[in-house]
Amino acid sequence: MRQRLQIYRLTPRWRAAASWWRAAGALGACLFASVAGAGETAKPRGMWFWSKPASPDGAVNIVGRPEREDEALATFQRWHIRRLYGSYATLPVEAPERFAAWQRRLHAAGIRSFALFAGTSAVTPGGRADFLREVEERVLRFNASRTAADERFDGIALDLEPHIRPDWKTGTAATRRALLDELLATFVALRAHLDANGGRSLVVTAALPTWFDKVGPEARIGWADAADRDAWFARVAAAVSSISLMAYETDRPASIASACAWEREHFKGTVVTALRARLGAEWKTLADLTRVLPEIEAPLALGIDLENYELLRLAERAAAK
């Protein structure tokens, strides 16, 4: 490698090419930074960072690879990410030193690190027990093994989504109402397990659809009435300090704000608007997404949550072309 670099330095054509790429890279970063609103005035945002072993942008293919970590951290900086919801599979168990180094880099960049857990099995009694075992192994034991605070997780992020289960889709409104009680039971069990096992300081956040609050004949959930719905959300707030409302499938700021309005008024915790960075669904181009961010974030204390790192990098590369 040293010899190859020396040849490039001695060749005018390669020196010119290198200068062009440096300039293009700097220009691209500036353009993305300005479009993303990542300056000092931007509000702190969150992002899902899935393990995705089949993708070069998956967390398990980035952590421990310095150049890929640099790329990810630069992306987080452009988009003012200050909350990272990371799905790391067994990395904290099988490669604790490598993972601790990643945690240090996140915290040095001003980013809070959340362990992300997903999957619909956690909303059943048997699946709930397996989920708590994973939390114990991957979060609590890892945190307990680290002497430095900047190597530990700051919280846990949940994306359990009972509404994608087959029994939700084929069941009655009463079936769906019962599944929401199972979801609540998982939230409560997690909070109790953390509090009893050295995780009292860990923050818990959960992703929810915007339409769980709907009551009436047209609703998908068999709430007995508005009071039944209100009581469920109150019990969620006792176990989960923050919710990310997945305001997908629309590109209009007014519709996004309307979809999140009930929770913002009634939920006794933090409410974050979550947007998806998938081109061809809500947004035709990356510019379409970034254009609405100031309007959406202006009245909010926190910036949005973005779903997800892989989709965002795909959108950035498409924009760069």
C-alpha positions in Angstrom: 0.0 0.0 0.0 2.9 2.4 0.8 4.4 1.8 -2.6 1.0 2.4 -4.4 0.4 5.6 -2.6 3.9 6.8 -3.5 3.2 6.2 -7.2 0.0 8.2 -6.9 1.8 11.1 -5.4 4.3 11.1 -8.2 1.7 11.0 -11.0 0.1 14.3 -11.9 -3.0 12.6 -13.3 -3.6 10.8 -9.9 -2.8 13.9 -8.0 -5.4 15.9 -9.9 -8.0 13.0 -9.6 -7.4 12.9 -5.8 -7.9 16.6 -5.5 -11.1 16.4 -7.5 -12.5 13.6 -5.3 -11.6 15.5 -2.1 -13.4 18.6 -3.4 -16.4 16.6 -4.6 -16.6 14.9 -1.2 -16.4 18.1 0.7 -19.0 19.7 -1.5 -21.3 16.7 -1.1 -20.9 16.8 2.6 -21.7 20.5 2.7 -24.8 20.0 0.5 -26.1 17.2 2.7 -25.3 19.1 5.9 -27.3 22.1 4.7 -30.2 20.1 3.4 -30.3 17.9 6.5 -30.4 20.9 8.8 -27.5 19.6 10.8 -26.2 23.0 12.0 -26.1 24.2 15.5 -29.8 25.3 15.3 -31.0 21.8 14.4 -32.9 19.9 17.1 -31.5 16.6 18.4 -32.8 13.7 16.3 -32.9 9.9 16.7 -32.3 7.1 14.2 -32.9 3.4 14.0 -29.7 1.5 13.2 -30.6 -2.1 12.3 -28.2 -5.0 12.4 -29.0 -6.0 8.8 -26.2 -8.7 8.3 -27.0 -8.9 4.5 -26.4 -5.1 4.0 -23.2 -3.2 4.0 -25.0 -0.5 5.9 -26.1 -3.0 8.6 -24.8 -2.3 12.2 -23.1 -5.6 12.5 -21.1 -4.9 9.3 -20.0 -1.4 10.6 -19.1 -1.8 14.2 -15.4 -2.7 14.5 -14.5 -1.5 11.0 -12.9 2.0 11.5 -13.6 3.3 8.0 -17.3 2.2 8.1 -17.6 3.6 11.6 -16.2 6.9 10.4 -18.8 6.9 7.5 -21.6 6.2 10.0 -20.5 8.8 12.5 -20.2 11.4 9.7 -23.7 10.6 8.6 -25.0 11.0 12.2 -23.3 14.4 12.4 -24.8 15.6 9.1 -28.3 14.7 10.3 -27.8 15.8 13.9 -28.4 12.4 15.4 -28.2 12.4 19.2 -30.2 9.2 19.9 -29.1 6.0 18.2 -31.4 3.0 18.4 -29.0 0.2 17.6 -29.8 -3.5 16.9 -26.4 -5.3 17.4 -27.5 -9.0 17.7 -24.9 -10.7 19.9 -22.0 -8.3 19.4 -22.1 -7.0 23.0 -21.8 -10.6 24.2 -19.3 -12.1 21.7 -17.2 -9.0 21.1 -17.5 -6.8 24.2 -14.2 -4.9 23.8 -14.9 -4.0 20.2 -18.5 -3.0 21.1 -17.3 -0.9 24.0 -15.0 1.0 21.7 -18.0 1.8 19.5 -20.0 3.0 22.5 -17.1 5.3 23.4 -17.1 6.8 19.9 -20.9 7.4 20.0 -20.7 9.1 23.4 -17.7 11.2 22.3 -19.9 12.4 19.4 -22.7 13.4 21.8 -24.9 10.5 20.9 -26.9 8.5 23.4 -26.9 4.8 22.8 -30.0 2.6 23.0 -30.2 -1.1 22.5 -32.9 -1.9 20.0 -35.1 -4.9 20.3 -37.7 -5.9 17.7 -40.0 -8.8 16.9 -43.6 -9.6 17.6 -42.9 -12.7 19.7 -42.2 -10.5 22.7 -45.9 -9.8 23.0 -46.7 -13.4 24.1 -45.9 -14.8 27.5 -43.3 -17.3 26.2 -41.7 -14.8 23.9 -41.7 -12.2 26.7 -39.5 -14.4 28.8 -37.0 -14.9 25.9 -37.0 -11.2 25.3 -36.1 -10.5 28.9 -33.3 -13.0 28.8 -31.8 -11.2 25.7 -32.1 -7.9 27.6 -30.3 -9.4 30.5 -27.5 -10.9 28.4 -27.0 -8.1 25.9 -27.6 -5.0 28.0 -27.6 -5.5 31.7 -24.6 -7.9 31.8 -22.7 -5.8 29.3 -23.3 -2.6 31.2 -22.3 -4.3 34.5 -19.1 -5.4 33.0 -17.9 -1.9 32.0 -16.2 0.3 34.4 -16.4 3.4 32.2 -19.8 5.2 31.9 -19.2 6.0 28.2 -19.0 2.3 27.3 -22.5 1.5 28.6 -26.0 1.7 27.0 -28.1 4.7 27.9 -31.4 3.0 27.3 -33.5 0.4 25.4 -35.6 1.0 22.3 -38.5 -1.2 21.5 -40.1 -1.9 18.0 -42.4 -4.8 18.8 -45.4 -3.9 16.6 -48.2 -6.4 17.4 -50.2 -5.1 14.5 -48.0 -7.0 12.0 -48.7 -10.3 13.7 -51.0 -12.8 11.7 -53.5 -13.0 14.6 -53.9 -9.2 14.6 -54.6 -9.3 10.9 -57.1 -12.2 11.0 -58.6 -11.6 14.4 -61.4 -9.5 15.7 -61.3 -6.0 17.2 -61.4 -7.8 20.6 -58.4 -9.9 19.6 -56.4 -6.8 18.7 -57.4 -5.1 22.0 -56.1 -8.2 23.9 -52.8 -8.0 21.9 -52.4 -4.4 23.1 -52.7 -5.7 26.7 -49.9 -8.2 25.9 -47.8 -5.4 24.5 -48.4 -3.4 27.7 -47.5 -6.4 29.8 -44.1 -6.5 28.0 -43.5 -2.9 28.7 -44.3 -3.3 32.4 -42.2 -6.5 32.7 -39.2 -4.8 31.1 -39.4 -1.8 33.4 -39.7 -4.1 36.4 -36.8 -6.3 35.3 -34.6 -3.3 34.7 -35.4 -1.7 38.0 -34.7 -5.0 39.9 -31.5 -5.8 38.1 -29.3 -2.7 38.1 -31.0 -1.0 35.1 -33.0 1.7 36.9 -31.1 4.5 35.1 -31.9 3.0 31.6 -34.5 5.0 29.6 -37.1 2.9 27.7 -38.6 4.2 24.4 -41.1 2.4 22.2 -42.2 2.8 18.6 -46.0 3.0 18.1 -48.3 3.6 15.2 -50.1 6.9 15.1 -53.6 5.2 14.9 -53.6 3.2 18.2 -55.5 6.2 19.6 -58.5 5.8 17.3 -61.9 5.0 19.0 -65.2 4.1 17.4 -66.7 1.8 14.8 -64.1 2.5 12.2 -61.2 1.9 14.6 -59.0 -1.2 14.2 -58.9 -1.8 17.9 -61.8 -2.8 20.1 -61.5 -0.1 22.8 -64.5 -0.3 25.0 -64.6 3.5 24.9 -62.3 6.5 25.1 -61.7 6.0 28.8 -60.4 2.4 28.0 -58.0 3.9 25.5 -56.9 6.7 27.9 -56.2 4.2 30.7 -54.1 2.0 28.4 -51.9 4.9 27.3 -51.6 6.0 31.0 -50.3 2.6 31.9 -47.9 2.6 29.0 -46.5 6.0 30.2 -45.8 4.5 33.6 -43.5 1.9 32.0 -42.2 3.7 28.9 -40.8 7.2 29.2 -40.9 8.0 25.5 -42.8 6.9 22.4 -41.9 7.4 18.7 -45.0 7.8 16.6 -44.5 6.2 13.2 -46.1 8.9 11.0 -45.4 7.1 7.7 -47.3 6.9 4.4 -47.8 10.7 4.1 -45.6 13.5 2.9 -47.7 16.4 4.1 -46.6 18.1 7.3 -50.2 19.0 8.3 -51.2 15.3 8.1 -48.1 14.3 10.1 -48.9 16.8 12.8 -52.5 15.8 12.9 -51.6 12.1 13.2 -49.5 12.8 16.3 -51.8 15.4 17.9 -53.7 13.2 20.4 -50.6 11.6 21.9 -48.8 15.0 22.1 -51.8 16.3 24.1 -52.5 13.3 26.3 -49.4 11.0 26.7 -47.7 11.6 30.0 -44.2 11.3 28.6 -42.1 12.3 25.7 -43.6 12.0 22.2 -41.3 12.0 19.1 -42.5 12.1 15.5 -40.9 9.3 13.5 -40.4 9.6 9.7 -39.2 7.0 7.2 -36.4 7.8 4.8 -37.6 5.4 2.1 -37.6 6.9 -1.4 -40.5 5.8 -3.6 -42.9 5.6 -0.6 -43.4 8.9 1.2 -40.7 10.8 -0.7 -39.6 10.9 -4.3 -36.2 12.4 -3.5 -34.1 13.1 -0.4 -34.8 16.8 -0.9 -38.6 16.1 -0.5 -37.9 14.7 3.0 -35.5 17.4 4.1 -37.8 20.1 2.8 -40.5 19.3 5.3 -38.2 18.9 8.4 -38.1 22.5 9.5 -41.9 22.8 9.4 -42.4 19.5 11.3 -39.8 20.1 13.9 -40.4 23.9 14.5 -43.1 23.4 17.2 -41.4 20.4 18.8 -38.9 20.2 21.7 -37.1 17.3 20.1 -36.1 16.6 16.5 -37.7 13.7 14.6 -36.7 10.0 14.7 -35.5 8.7 11.3 -36.2 5.1 10.1 -33.5 4.2 9.3 -29.7 4.4 8.6 -29.7 2.0 5.7 -32.6 3.8 3.9 -31.0 7.2 4.6 -27.6 6.2 3.1 -29.4 4.8 0.0 -31.2 8.1 -0.4 -28.0 10.1 0.1 -26.2 8.0 -2.6 -29.2 8.4 -5.0 -29.0 12.2 -4.4 -25.2 12.2 -5.0 -25.8 10.8 -8.4 
